[in-house]
């Protein structure tokens, strides 16, 4: 028996059986039973950990999508504000040109701001950081599954496919400009020749 002294006198002595001291439910009767109990505990812990990886990936994928949406919305707003503040030629400027010429925008036109540019850059950085973390967690899940004895990981790839990375800012800026040009263009109706 294990005894733990809680004070100076014998009235404060708590007596624990060995299996109670280690958190076991009962004392195993044989070595085989003890081994099975340990194996069961290991399997429960491995399953719990694999589930935690899956839950973390789901959280990361949700945050990645939110960062992507914020990035795209911020970029579209910047293109529209650049057109309004810097004139029609602004939408044809590159990302770096807009950043370089931001001081040319008169404040009364309420156009592109440094804060707006930095916000889009922060969304891109956040998205990249979340993608890196998701890749790492997914890799840990695969390693964990291998430790549990699973060899095929196609299910992980099917259940947790990694989202696409954001394009570089220059490319995303150009895509947003094209998208806005398409939505701002008036609908043209072409008449078909009469035969």
SULGI-V521219 format. One record per residue. RES is the residue in one letter. PHI is phi in radians with two decimals (none if undefined). Layout:
# SULGI-V521219
res: <RES | RES>
phi: <PHI | PHI>
This chain:
# SULGI-V521219
res: <X | X | X | X | X | X | X | X | X | X | X | X | X | X | X | X | X | X | X | X | X | X | X | X | X | X | X | X | X | X | X | X | X | X | X | X | X | X | X | X | X | X | X | X | X | X | X | X | X | X | X | X | X | X | X | X | X | X | X | X | X | X | X | X | X | X | X | X | X | X | X | X | X | X | X | X | X | X | X | X | X | X | X | X | X | X | X | X | X | X | X | X | X | X | X | X | X | X | X | X | X | X | X | X | X | X | X | X | X | X | X | X | X | X | X | X | X | X | X | X | X | X | X | X | X | X | X | X | X | X | X | X | X | X | X | X | X | X | X | X | X | X | X | X | X | X | X | X | X | X | X | X | X | X | X | X | X | X | X | X | X | X | X | X | X | X | X | X | X | X | X | X | X | X | X | X | X | X | X | X | X | X | X | X | X | X | X | X | X | X | X | X | X | X | X>
phi: <none | -1.83 | -2.10 | -2.05 | -1.52 | -1.77 | -2.80 | -1.51 | -1.87 | -1.21 | -1.22 | -1.77 | -1.74 | -1.82 | -1.87 | -2.09 | -1.28 | -0.98 | -1.20 | -1.27 | -1.11 | -1.76 | 1.39 | -1.41 | -1.25 | -2.67 | -1.40 | -1.11 | -1.48 | -2.47 | -1.13 | -1.09 | -1.17 | -1.12 | -1.10 | -1.07 | -1.11 | -1.17 | -1.09 | -1.06 | -1.11 | -1.10 | -1.10 | -1.09 | -1.17 | -1.12 | -1.14 | -1.08 | -1.19 | -1.07 | -1.10 | -1.14 | -1.09 | -1.09 | -1.12 | -1.14 | -1.10 | -1.06 | -1.10 | -1.14 | -1.11 | -1.13 | -1.14 | -1.11 | -1.11 | -1.11 | -1.14 | -1.10 | -1.11 | -1.13 | -1.05 | -1.14 | -1.13 | -1.10 | -1.18 | -1.10 | -1.11 | -1.13 | -1.09 | -1.11 | -1.18 | -1.12 | -1.10 | -1.22 | -1.51 | -1.78 | 1.67 | -1.05 | -1.24 | -1.12 | -1.15 | -1.61 | -1.31 | -1.35 | -0.98 | -1.16 | -1.15 | -1.11 | -1.08 | -1.20 | -1.83 | -1.11 | -1.23 | -1.36 | -1.32 | -1.14 | -1.03 | -1.20 | -1.46 | 0.92 | -1.75 | -1.14 | -2.09 | -1.03 | -1.06 | -1.13 | -1.12 | -1.14 | -1.09 | -1.11 | -1.10 | -1.14 | -1.06 | -1.13 | -1.12 | -1.08 | -1.02 | -1.08 | -1.13 | -1.15 | -1.10 | -1.10 | -1.12 | -1.09 | -1.09 | -1.16 | -1.11 | -1.11 | -1.10 | -1.10 | -1.08 | -1.12 | -1.09 | -1.09 | -1.10 | -1.11 | -1.13 | -1.46 | 1.85 | -1.46 | -1.92 | -1.54 | -2.05 | -1.11 | -1.14 | -1.09 | -1.17 | -1.31 | -1.35 | -2.14 | -1.22 | -1.28 | -1.15 | -1.21 | -1.28 | -1.25 | -1.25 | -1.01 | -0.94 | -1.07 | -1.20 | -1.09 | -1.08 | -1.11 | -1.12 | -1.14 | -1.09 | -1.12 | -1.10 | -1.21 | -1.08 | -1.12 | -1.38 | -1.56 | -1.19 | -1.23 | -1.20 | -1.85 | -1.96 | -1.70 | -1.54 | -1.47 | -1.13 | -1.53 | -1.76>
